Amino acid sequence: MRRISYDDYLRKNKARYTITRLRLKGRRGARRRRRDEKEREILLKMDRARGEHWIYQGKLEILGPRRYRLNP
């Protein structure tokens, strides 16, 4: 059986894998830069506001402490 170095394999195929993944899912790759504290707080506030709005509209139902239902 042929031996393959995982590091070499990863180095050769990473670019092709990333391009294929982006084409199939239509999403960007992972972030390279960490978010700063201010940006993280703002995004968390926006996320909470969206969740509260969905509950108000009836799109999101809380079924239990860790169970939710998202209605269309």
PDB file with SEQRES, HELIX, SHEET and CRYST1 records, atoms N, CA, C and O in Angstrom:
SEQRES   1 A   72  MET ARG ARG ILE SER TYR ASP ASP TYR LEU ARG LYS ASN          
SEQRES   2 A   72  LYS ALA ARG TYR THR ILE THR ARG LEU ARG LEU LYS GLY          
SEQRES   3 A   72  ARG ARG GLY ALA ARG ARG ARG ARG ARG ASP GLU LYS GLU          
SEQRES   4 A   72  ARG GLU ILE LEU LEU LYS MET ASP ARG ALA ARG GLY GLU          
SEQRES   5 A   72  HIS TRP ILE TYR GLN GLY LYS LEU GLU ILE LEU GLY PRO          
SEQRES   6 A   72  ARG ARG TYR ARG LEU ASN PRO                                  
HELIX    1 AA1 TYR A    6  LYS A   25  1                                  20    
HELIX    2 AA2 GLU A   37  GLN A   57  1                                  21    
SHEET    1 AA1 2 LEU A  60  GLY A  64  0                                        
SHEET    2 AA1 2 ARG A  67  LEU A  70 -1                                        
CRYST1    1.000    1.000    1.000  90.00  90.00  90.00 P 1           1          
ATOM      1  N   MET A   1       0.826  -1.159   0.000  1.00  0.00           N  
ATOM      2  CA  MET A   1       0.000   0.000   0.000  1.00  0.00           C  
ATOM      3  C   MET A   1       0.888   1.246   0.000  1.00  0.00           C  
ATOM      4  O   MET A   1       1.938   1.278   0.641  1.00  0.00           O  
ATOM      5  N   ARG A   2       0.444   2.264  -0.729  1.00  0.00           N  
ATOM      6  CA  ARG A   2       1.219   3.481  -0.866  1.00  0.00           C  
ATOM      7  C   ARG A   2       1.022   4.380   0.363  1.00  0.00           C  
ATOM      8  O   ARG A   2      -0.097   4.527   0.856  1.00  0.00           O  
ATOM      9  N   ARG A   3       2.105   4.971   0.847  1.00  0.00           N  
ATOM     10  CA  ARG A   3       2.032   5.886   1.993  1.00  0.00           C  
ATOM     11  C   ARG A   3       1.835   7.313   1.481  1.00  0.00           C  
ATOM     12  O   ARG A   3       2.461   7.737   0.510  1.00  0.00           O  
ATOM     13  N   ILE A   4       0.953   8.036   2.158  1.00  0.00           N  
ATOM     14  CA  ILE A   4       0.674   9.411   1.791  1.00  0.00           C  
ATOM     15  C   ILE A   4       0.863  10.282   3.026  1.00  0.00           C  
ATOM     16  O   ILE A   4       0.352   9.974   4.103  1.00  0.00           O  
ATOM     17  N   SER A   5       1.595  11.360   2.856  1.00  0.00           N  
ATOM     18  CA  SER A   5       1.764  12.313   3.948  1.00  0.00           C  
ATOM     19  C   SER A   5       0.522  13.193   4.008  1.00  0.00           C  
ATOM     20  O   SER A   5       0.167  13.840   3.023  1.00  0.00           O  
ATOM     21  N   TYR A   6      -0.122  13.217   5.135  1.00  0.00           N  
ATOM     22  CA  TYR A   6      -1.348  13.995   5.289  1.00  0.00           C  
ATOM     23  C   TYR A   6      -1.092  15.478   5.041  1.00  0.00           C  
ATOM     24  O   TYR A   6      -1.897  16.139   4.384  1.00  0.00           O  
ATOM     25  N   ASP A   7       0.010  16.007   5.553  1.00  0.00           N  
ATOM     26  CA  ASP A   7       0.326  17.428   5.362  1.00  0.00           C  
ATOM     27  C   ASP A   7       0.508  17.766   3.887  1.00  0.00           C  
ATOM     28  O   ASP A   7       0.019  18.797   3.426  1.00  0.00           O  
ATOM     29  N   ASP A   8       1.201  16.917   3.148  1.00  0.00           N  
ATOM     30  CA  ASP A   8       1.383  17.156   1.706  1.00  0.00           C  
ATOM     31  C   ASP A   8       0.051  17.077   0.975  1.00  0.00           C  
ATOM     32  O   ASP A   8      -0.236  17.907   0.112  1.00  0.00           O  
ATOM     33  N   TYR A   9      -0.758  16.089   1.312  1.00  0.00           N  
ATOM     34  CA  TYR A   9      -2.065  15.925   0.670  1.00  0.00           C  
ATOM     35  C   TYR A   9      -2.934  17.152   0.923  1.00  0.00           C  
ATOM     36  O   TYR A   9      -3.576  17.670   0.009  1.00  0.00           O  
ATOM     37  N   LEU A  10      -2.948  17.606   2.158  1.00  0.00           N  
ATOM     38  CA  LEU A  10      -3.745  18.767   2.510  1.00  0.00           C  
ATOM     39  C   LEU A  10      -3.254  20.009   1.773  1.00  0.00           C  
ATOM     40  O   LEU A  10      -4.063  20.783   1.260  1.00  0.00           O  
ATOM     41  N   ARG A  11      -1.955  20.204   1.715  1.00  0.00           N  
ATOM     42  CA  ARG A  11      -1.382  21.363   1.043  1.00  0.00           C  
ATOM     43  C   ARG A  11      -1.743  21.366  -0.448  1.00  0.00           C  
ATOM     44  O   ARG A  11      -2.042  22.421  -1.006  1.00  0.00           O  
ATOM     45  N   LYS A  12      -1.717  20.207  -1.089  1.00  0.00           N  
ATOM     46  CA  LYS A  12      -2.002  20.125  -2.524  1.00  0.00           C  
ATOM     47  C   LYS A  12      -3.487  20.317  -2.831  1.00  0.00           C  
ATOM     48  O   LYS A  12      -3.827  20.892  -3.865  1.00  0.00           O  
ATOM     49  N   ASN A  13      -4.368  19.853  -1.966  1.00  0.00           N  
ATOM     50  CA  ASN A  13      -5.794  19.812  -2.293  1.00  0.00           C  
ATOM     51  C   ASN A  13      -6.650  20.862  -1.604  1.00  0.00           C  
ATOM     52  O   ASN A  13      -7.848  20.944  -1.872  1.00  0.00           O  
ATOM     53  N   LYS A  14      -6.072  21.660  -0.732  1.00  0.00           N  
ATOM     54  CA  LYS A  14      -6.867  22.620   0.023  1.00  0.00           C  
ATOM     55  C   LYS A  14      -7.533  23.659  -0.884  1.00  0.00           C  
ATOM     56  O   LYS A  14      -8.714  23.960  -0.711  1.00  0.00           O  
ATOM     57  N   ALA A  15      -6.803  24.196  -1.826  1.00  0.00           N  
ATOM     58  CA  ALA A  15      -7.367  25.224  -2.708  1.00  0.00           C  
ATOM     59  C   ALA A  15      -8.523  24.657  -3.529  1.00  0.00           C  
ATOM     60  O   ALA A  15      -9.571  25.291  -3.650  1.00  0.00           O  
ATOM     61  N   ARG A  16      -8.335  23.483  -4.081  1.00  0.00           N  
ATOM     62  CA  ARG A  16      -9.392  22.864  -4.892  1.00  0.00           C  
ATOM     63  C   ARG A  16     -10.628  22.571  -4.042  1.00  0.00           C  
ATOM     64  O   ARG A  16     -11.756  22.795  -4.482  1.00  0.00           O  
ATOM     65  N   TYR A  17     -10.415  22.072  -2.830  1.00  0.00           N  
ATOM     66  CA  TYR A  17     -11.511  21.777  -1.913  1.00  0.00           C  
ATOM     67  C   TYR A  17     -12.278  23.053  -1.567  1.00  0.00           C  
ATOM     68  O   TYR A  17     -13.509  23.055  -1.570  1.00  0.00           O  
ATOM     69  N   THR A  18     -11.569  24.121  -1.273  1.00  0.00           N  
ATOM     70  CA  THR A  18     -12.215  25.380  -0.901  1.00  0.00           C  
ATOM     71  C   THR A  18     -13.047  25.928  -2.042  1.00  0.00           C  
ATOM     72  O   THR A  18     -14.176  26.368  -1.827  1.00  0.00           O  
ATOM     73  N   ILE A  19     -12.514  25.910  -3.240  1.00  0.00           N  
ATOM     74  CA  ILE A  19     -13.246  26.419  -4.404  1.00  0.00           C  
ATOM     75  C   ILE A  19     -14.498  25.593  -4.648  1.00  0.00           C  
ATOM     76  O   ILE A  19     -15.564  26.154  -4.900  1.00  0.00           O  
ATOM     77  N   THR A  20     -14.389  24.275  -4.579  1.00  0.00           N  
ATOM     78  CA  THR A  20     -15.542  23.402  -4.790  1.00  0.00           C  
ATOM     79  C   THR A  20     -16.603  23.640  -3.730  1.00  0.00           C  
ATOM     80  O   THR A  20     -17.792  23.721  -4.040  1.00  0.00           O  
ATOM     81  N   ARG A  21     -16.177  23.751  -2.487  1.00  0.00           N  
ATOM     82  CA  ARG A  21     -17.122  23.973  -1.392  1.00  0.00           C  
ATOM     83  C   ARG A  21     -17.856  25.298  -1.557  1.00  0.00           C  
ATOM     84  O   ARG A  21     -19.058  25.376  -1.305  1.00  0.00           O  
ATOM     85  N   LEU A  22     -17.150  26.328  -1.974  1.00  0.00           N  
ATOM     86  CA  LEU A  22     -17.788  27.626  -2.164  1.00  0.00           C  
ATOM     87  C   LEU A  22     -18.778  27.607  -3.323  1.00  0.00           C  
ATOM     88  O   LEU A  22     -19.830  28.242  -3.253  1.00  0.00           O  
ATOM     89  N   ARG A  23     -18.452  26.893  -4.368  1.00  0.00           N  
ATOM     90  CA  ARG A  23     -19.376  26.784  -5.506  1.00  0.00           C  
ATOM     91  C   ARG A  23     -20.646  26.045  -5.110  1.00  0.00           C  
ATOM     92  O   ARG A  23     -21.744  26.457  -5.482  1.00  0.00           O  
ATOM     93  N   LEU A  24     -20.508  24.971  -4.368  1.00  0.00           N  
ATOM     94  CA  LEU A  24     -21.663  24.151  -4.022  1.00  0.00           C  
ATOM     95  C   LEU A  24     -22.581  24.825  -3.009  1.00  0.00           C  
ATOM     96  O   LEU A  24     -23.803  24.759  -3.142  1.00  0.00           O  
ATOM     97  N   LYS A  25     -22.017  25.456  -2.023  1.00  0.00           N  
ATOM     98  CA  LYS A  25     -22.848  26.010  -0.964  1.00  0.00           C  
ATOM     99  C   LYS A  25     -23.156  27.483  -1.141  1.00  0.00           C  
ATOM    100  O   LYS A  25     -24.084  27.998  -0.516  1.00  0.00           O  
ATOM    101  N   GLY A  26     -22.414  28.158  -1.962  1.00  0.00           N  
ATOM    102  CA  GLY A  26     -22.669  29.565  -2.185  1.00  0.00           C  
ATOM    103  C   GLY A  26     -22.351  30.430  -0.977  1.00  0.00           C  
ATOM    104  O   GLY A  26     -22.844  31.552  -0.863  1.00  0.00           O  
ATOM    105  N   ARG A  27     -21.532  29.912  -0.079  1.00  0.00           N  
ATOM    106  CA  ARG A  27     -21.170  30.668   1.118  1.00  0.00           C  
ATOM    107  C   ARG A  27     -19.702  31.053   1.069  1.00  0.00           C  
ATOM    108  O   ARG A  27     -18.901  30.465   0.342  1.00  0.00           O  
ATOM    109  N   ARG A  28     -19.379  32.053   1.861  1.00  0.00           N  
ATOM    110  CA  ARG A  28     -17.983  32.446   1.976  1.00  0.00           C  
ATOM    111  C   ARG A  28     -17.240  31.446   2.836  1.00  0.00           C  
ATOM    112  O   ARG A  28     -17.848  30.652   3.555  1.00  0.00           O  
ATOM    113  N   GLY A  29     -15.948  31.491   2.758  1.00  0.00           N  
ATOM    114  CA  GLY A  29     -15.122  30.658   3.611  1.00  0.00           C  
ATOM    115  C   GLY A  29     -15.122  31.176   5.039  1.00  0.00           C  
ATOM    116  O   GLY A  29     -15.769  32.182   5.330  1.00  0.00           O  
ATOM    117  N   ALA A  30     -14.422  30.520   5.917  1.00  0.00           N  
ATOM    118  CA  ALA A  30     -14.350  30.924   7.311  1.00  0.00           C  
ATOM    119  C   ALA A  30     -13.629  32.258   7.442  1.00  0.00           C  
ATOM    120  O   ALA A  30     -12.802  32.622   6.606  1.00  0.00           O  
ATOM    121  N   ARG A  31     -13.955  32.967   8.496  1.00  0.00           N  
ATOM    122  CA  ARG A  31     -13.306  34.261   8.748  1.00  0.00           C  
ATOM    123  C   ARG A  31     -11.844  34.053   9.076  1.00  0.00           C  
ATOM    124  O   ARG A  31     -11.486  33.078   9.737  1.00  0.00           O  
ATOM    125  N   ARG A  32     -11.016  34.938   8.632  1.00  0.00           N  
ATOM    126  CA  ARG A  32      -9.591  34.887   8.924  1.00  0.00           C  
ATOM    127  C   ARG A  32      -9.268  35.751  10.144  1.00  0.00           C  
ATOM    128  O   ARG A  32      -8.332  35.467  10.891  1.00  0.00           O  
ATOM    129  N   ARG A  33     -10.044  36.791  10.329  1.00  0.00           N  
ATOM    130  CA  ARG A  33      -9.781  37.754  11.392  1.00  0.00           C  
ATOM    131  C   ARG A  33     -10.777  37.532  12.525  1.00  0.00           C  
ATOM    132  O   ARG A  33     -11.966  37.328  12.280  1.00  0.00           O  
ATOM    133  N   ARG A  34     -10.299  37.571  13.747  1.00  0.00           N  
ATOM    134  CA  ARG A  34     -11.188  37.442  14.892  1.00  0.00           C  
ATOM    135  C   ARG A  34     -12.007  38.702  15.051  1.00  0.00           C  
ATOM    136  O   ARG A  34     -11.547  39.798  14.733  1.00  0.00           O  
ATOM    137  N   ARG A  35     -13.219  38.545  15.543  1.00  0.00           N  
ATOM    138  CA  ARG A  35     -14.057  39.719  15.798  1.00  0.00           C  
ATOM    139  C   ARG A  35     -13.591  40.412  17.071  1.00  0.00           C  
ATOM    140  O   ARG A  35     -13.190  39.763  18.038  1.00  0.00           O  
ATOM    141  N   ASP A  36     -13.651  41.735  17.057  1.00  0.00           N  
ATOM    142  CA  ASP A  36     -13.310  42.440  18.288  1.00  0.00           C  
ATOM    143  C   ASP A  36     -14.529  42.434  19.219  1.00  0.00           C  
ATOM    144  O   ASP A  36     -15.632  42.071  18.809  1.00  0.00           O  
ATOM    145  N   GLU A  37     -14.319  42.834  20.456  1.00  0.00           N  
ATOM    146  CA  GLU A  37     -15.362  42.741  21.492  1.00  0.00           C  
ATOM    147  C   GLU A  37     -16.589  43.579  21.138  1.00  0.00           C  
ATOM    148  O   GLU A  37     -17.719  43.136  21.341  1.00  0.00           O  
ATOM    149  N   LYS A  38     -16.378  44.768  20.620  1.00  0.00           N  
ATOM    150  CA  LYS A  38     -17.487  45.666  20.259  1.00  0.00           C  
ATOM    151  C   LYS A  38     -18.351  45.058  19.148  1.00  0.00           C  
ATOM    152  O   LYS A  38     -19.579  45.080  19.225  1.00  0.00           O  
ATOM    153  N   GLU A  39     -17.703  44.524  18.131  1.00  0.00           N  
ATOM    154  CA  GLU A  39     -18.433  43.907  17.023  1.00  0.00           C  
ATOM    155  C   GLU A  39     -19.227  42.695  17.502  1.00  0.00           C  
ATOM    156  O   GLU A  39     -20.361  42.486  17.073  1.00  0.00           O  
ATOM    157  N   ARG A  40     -18.641  41.902  18.383  1.00  0.00           N  
ATOM    158  CA  ARG A  40     -19.318  40.723  18.923  1.00  0.00           C  
ATOM    159  C   ARG A  40     -20.564  41.124  19.714  1.00  0.00           C  
ATOM    160  O   ARG A  40     -21.609  40.485  19.595  1.00  0.00           O  
ATOM    161  N   GLU A  41     -20.451  42.185  20.524  1.00  0.00           N  
ATOM    162  CA  GLU A  41     -21.597  42.658  21.304  1.00  0.00           C  
ATOM    163  C   GLU A  41     -22.726  43.136  20.397  1.00  0.00           C  
ATOM    164  O   GLU A  41     -23.895  42.843  20.647  1.00  0.00           O  
ATOM    165  N   ILE A  42     -22.378  43.869  19.352  1.00  0.00           N  
ATOM    166  CA  ILE A  42     -23.385  44.391  18.429  1.00  0.00           C  
ATOM    167  C   ILE A  42     -24.099  43.244  17.725  1.00  0.00           C  
ATOM    168  O   ILE A  42     -25.325  43.252  17.618  1.00  0.00           O  
ATOM    169  N   LEU A  43     -23.351  42.269  17.247  1.00  0.00           N  
ATOM    170  CA  LEU A  43     -23.975  41.137  16.563  1.00  0.00           C  
ATOM    171  C   LEU A  43     -24.859  40.331  17.504  1.00  0.00           C  
ATOM    172  O   LEU A  43     -25.909  39.838  17.092  1.00  0.00           O  
ATOM    173  N   LEU A  44     -24.451  40.189  18.761  1.00  0.00           N  
ATOM    174  CA  LEU A  44     -25.259  39.471  19.739  1.00  0.00           C  
ATOM    175  C   LEU A  44     -26.568  40.212  20.008  1.00  0.00           C  
ATOM    176  O   LEU A  44     -27.622  39.585  20.108  1.00  0.00           O  
ATOM    177  N   LYS A  45     -26.510  41.541  20.126  1.00  0.00           N  
ATOM    178  CA  LYS A  45     -27.732  42.331  20.327  1.00  0.00           C  
ATOM    179  C   LYS A  45     -28.671  42.201  19.141  1.00  0.00           C  
ATOM    180  O   LYS A  45     -29.882  42.062  19.315  1.00  0.00           O  
ATOM    181  N   MET A  46     -28.114  42.245  17.928  1.00  0.00           N  
ATOM    182  CA  MET A  46     -28.941  42.117  16.726  1.00  0.00           C  
ATOM    183  C   MET A  46     -29.593  40.740  16.666  1.00  0.00           C  
ATOM    184  O   MET A  46     -30.757  40.618  16.284  1.00  0.00           O  
ATOM    185  N   ASP A  47     -28.844  39.699  17.044  1.00  0.00           N  
ATOM    186  CA  ASP A  47     -29.375  38.346  17.028  1.00  0.00           C  
ATOM    187  C   ASP A  47     -30.503  38.179  18.042  1.00  0.00           C  
ATOM    188  O   ASP A  47     -31.526  37.565  17.739  1.00  0.00           O  
ATOM    189  N   ARG A  48     -30.319  38.721  19.235  1.00  0.00           N  
ATOM    190  CA  ARG A  48     -31.376  38.649  20.258  1.00  0.00           C  
ATOM    191  C   ARG A  48     -32.622  39.399  19.802  1.00  0.00           C  
ATOM    192  O   ARG A  48     -33.738  38.911  19.983  1.00  0.00           O  
ATOM    193  N   ALA A  49     -32.445  40.578  19.215  1.00  0.00           N  
ATOM    194  CA  ALA A  49     -33.581  41.364  18.741  1.00  0.00           C  
ATOM    195  C   ALA A  49     -34.339  40.608  17.650  1.00  0.00           C  
ATOM    196  O   ALA A  49     -35.569  40.641  17.612  1.00  0.00           O  
ATOM    197  N   ARG A  50     -33.612  39.933  16.770  1.00  0.00           N  
ATOM    198  CA  ARG A  50     -34.267  39.156  15.706  1.00  0.00           C  
ATOM    199  C   ARG A  50     -35.080  38.016  16.310  1.00  0.00           C  
ATOM    200  O   ARG A  50     -36.206  37.763  15.884  1.00  0.00           O  
ATOM    201  N   GLY A  51     -34.511  37.325  17.304  1.00  0.00           N  
ATOM    202  CA  GLY A  51     -35.232  36.241  17.962  1.00  0.00           C  
ATOM    203  C   GLY A  51     -36.483  36.719  18.670  1.00  0.00           C  
ATOM    204  O   GLY A  51     -37.528  36.075  18.585  1.00  0.00           O  
ATOM    205  N   GLU A  52     -36.388  37.851  19.373  1.00  0.00           N  
ATOM    206  CA  GLU A  52     -37.559  38.413  20.051  1.00  0.00           C  
ATOM    207  C   GLU A  52     -38.629  38.830  19.044  1.00  0.00           C  
ATOM    208  O   GLU A  52     -39.823  38.667  19.293  1.00  0.00           O  
ATOM    209  N   HIS A  53     -38.195  39.362  17.919  1.00  0.00           N  
ATOM    210  CA  HIS A  53     -39.135  39.767  16.871  1.00  0.00           C  
ATOM    211  C   HIS A  53     -39.846  38.548  16.286  1.00  0.00           C  
ATOM    212  O   HIS A  53     -41.050  38.600  16.033  1.00  0.00           O  
ATOM    213  N   TRP A  54     -39.124  37.462  16.070  1.00  0.00           N  
ATOM    214  CA  TRP A  54     -39.730  36.231  15.561  1.00  0.00           C  
ATOM    215  C   TRP A  54     -40.742  35.666  16.556  1.00  0.00           C  
ATOM    216  O   TRP A  54     -41.791  35.161  16.158  1.00  0.00           O  
ATOM    217  N   ILE A  55     -40.431  35.751  17.841  1.00  0.00           N  
ATOM    218  CA  ILE A  55     -41.380  35.286  18.862  1.00  0.00           C  
ATOM    219  C   ILE A  55     -42.628  36.157  18.821  1.00  0.00           C  
ATOM    220  O   ILE A  55     -43.742  35.638  18.879  1.00  0.00           O  
ATOM    221  N   TYR A  56     -42.461  37.473  18.722  1.00  0.00           N  
ATOM    222  CA  TYR A  56     -43.584  38.410  18.653  1.00  0.00           C  
ATOM    223  C   TYR A  56     -44.460  38.131  17.430  1.00  0.00           C  
ATOM    224  O   TYR A  56     -45.686  38.180  17.523  1.00  0.00           O  
ATOM    225  N   GLN A  57     -43.840  37.841  16.297  1.00  0.00           N  
ATOM    226  CA  GLN A  57     -44.581  37.557  15.065  1.00  0.00           C  
ATOM    227  C   GLN A  57     -45.199  36.172  15.061  1.00  0.00           C  
ATOM    228  O   GLN A  57     -46.106  35.916  14.269  1.00  0.00           O  
ATOM    229  N   GLY A  58     -44.751  35.284  15.903  1.00  0.00           N  
ATOM    230  CA  GLY A  58     -45.250  33.917  15.929  1.00  0.00           C  
ATOM    231  C   GLY A  58     -44.460  32.977  15.036  1.00  0.00           C  
ATOM    232  O   GLY A  58     -44.861  31.829  14.843  1.00  0.00           O  
ATOM    233  N   LYS A  59     -43.353  33.438  14.494  1.00  0.00           N  
ATOM    234  CA  LYS A  59     -42.517  32.572  13.656  1.00  0.00           C  
ATOM    235  C   LYS A  59     -41.742  31.570  14.493  1.00  0.00           C  
ATOM    236  O   LYS A  59     -41.444  30.470  14.027  1.00  0.00           O  
ATOM    237  N   LEU A  60     -41.412  31.939  15.729  1.00  0.00           N  
ATOM    238  CA  LEU A  60     -40.622  31.082  16.602  1.00  0.00           C  
ATOM    239  C   LEU A  60     -41.432  30.767  17.845  1.00  0.00           C  
ATOM    240  O   LEU A  60     -41.902  31.669  18.538  1.00  0.00           O  
ATOM    241  N   GLU A  61     -41.594  29.468  18.128  1.00  0.00           N  
ATOM    242  CA  GLU A  61     -42.293  29.035  19.327  1.00  0.00           C  
ATOM    243  C   GLU A  61     -41.295  28.354  20.249  1.00  0.00           C  
ATOM    244  O   GLU A  61     -40.472  27.551  19.809  1.00  0.00           O  
ATOM    245  N   ILE A  62     -41.376  28.682  21.522  1.00  0.00           N  
ATOM    246  CA  ILE A  62     -40.524  28.025  22.508  1.00  0.00           C  
ATOM    247  C   ILE A  62     -41.332  26.885  23.104  1.00  0.00           C  
ATOM    248  O   ILE A  62     -42.344  27.118  23.765  1.00  0.00           O  
ATOM    249  N   LEU A  63     -40.893  25.653  22.876  1.00  0.00           N  
ATOM    250  CA  LEU A  63     -41.609  24.472  23.326  1.00  0.00           C  
ATOM    251  C   LEU A  63     -41.136  23.988  24.696  1.00  0.00           C  
ATOM    252  O   LEU A  63     -41.884  23.335  25.423  1.00  0.00           O  
ATOM    253  N   GLY A  64     -39.915  24.306  25.033  1.00  0.00           N  
ATOM    254  CA  GLY A  64     -39.344  23.879  26.302  1.00  0.00           C  
ATOM    255  C   GLY A  64     -38.049  24.626  26.528  1.00  0.00           C  
ATOM    256  O   GLY A  64     -37.719  25.547  25.780  1.00  0.00           O  
ATOM    257  N   PRO A  65     -37.306  24.230  27.568  1.00  0.00           N  
ATOM    258  CA  PRO A  65     -36.064  24.955  27.853  1.00  0.00           C  
ATOM    259  C   PRO A  65     -35.028  24.872  26.726  1.00  0.00           C  
ATOM    260  O   PRO A  65     -34.233  25.796  26.557  1.00  0.00           O  
ATOM    261  N   ARG A  66     -35.027  23.786  25.958  1.00  0.00           N  
ATOM    262  CA  ARG A  66     -34.055  23.643  24.864  1.00  0.00           C  
ATOM    263  C   ARG A  66     -34.711  23.177  23.575  1.00  0.00           C  
ATOM    264  O   ARG A  66     -34.054  22.588  22.716  1.00  0.00           O  
ATOM    265  N   ARG A  67     -36.015  23.441  23.436  1.00  0.00           N  
ATOM    266  CA  ARG A  67     -36.747  23.008  22.240  1.00  0.00           C  
ATOM    267  C   ARG A  67     -37.480  24.194  21.634  1.00  0.00           C  
ATOM    268  O   ARG A  67     -38.128  24.969  22.339  1.00  0.00           O  
ATOM    269  N   TYR A  68     -37.370  24.324  20.325  1.00  0.00           N  
ATOM    270  CA  TYR A  68     -37.983  25.432  19.613  1.00  0.00           C  
ATOM    271  C   TYR A  68     -38.637  24.910  18.347  1.00  0.00           C  
ATOM    272  O   TYR A  68     -38.283  23.841  17.850  1.00  0.00           O  
ATOM    273  N   ARG A  69     -39.590  25.665  17.830  1.00  0.00           N  
ATOM    274  CA  ARG A  69     -40.208  25.347  16.542  1.00  0.00           C  
ATOM    275  C   ARG A  69     -40.212  26.617  15.720  1.00  0.00           C  
ATOM    276  O   ARG A  69     -40.678  27.658  16.181  1.00  0.00           O  
ATOM    277  N   LEU A  70     -39.694  26.538  14.504  1.00  0.00           N  
ATOM    278  CA  LEU A  70     -39.651  27.674  13.598  1.00  0.00           C  
ATOM    279  C   LEU A  70     -40.757  27.490  12.566  1.00  0.00           C  
ATOM    280  O   LEU A  70     -40.714  26.560  11.761  1.00  0.00           O  
ATOM    281  N   ASN A  71     -41.740  28.371  12.591  1.00  0.00           N  
ATOM    282  CA  ASN A  71     -42.864  28.304  11.665  1.00  0.00           C  
ATOM    283  C   ASN A  71     -42.599  29.204  10.465  1.00  0.00           C  
ATOM    284  O   ASN A  71     -42.034  30.287  10.618  1.00  0.00           O  
ATOM    285  N   PRO A  72     -42.999  28.773   9.278  1.00  0.00           N  
ATOM    286  CA  PRO A  72     -42.771  29.599   8.076  1.00  0.00           C  
ATOM    287  C   PRO A  72     -43.621  30.839   8.035  1.00  0.00           C  
ATOM    288  O   PRO A  72     -43.531  31.618   7.086  1.00  0.00           O  
TER     289      PRO A  72                                                      
END                                                                             
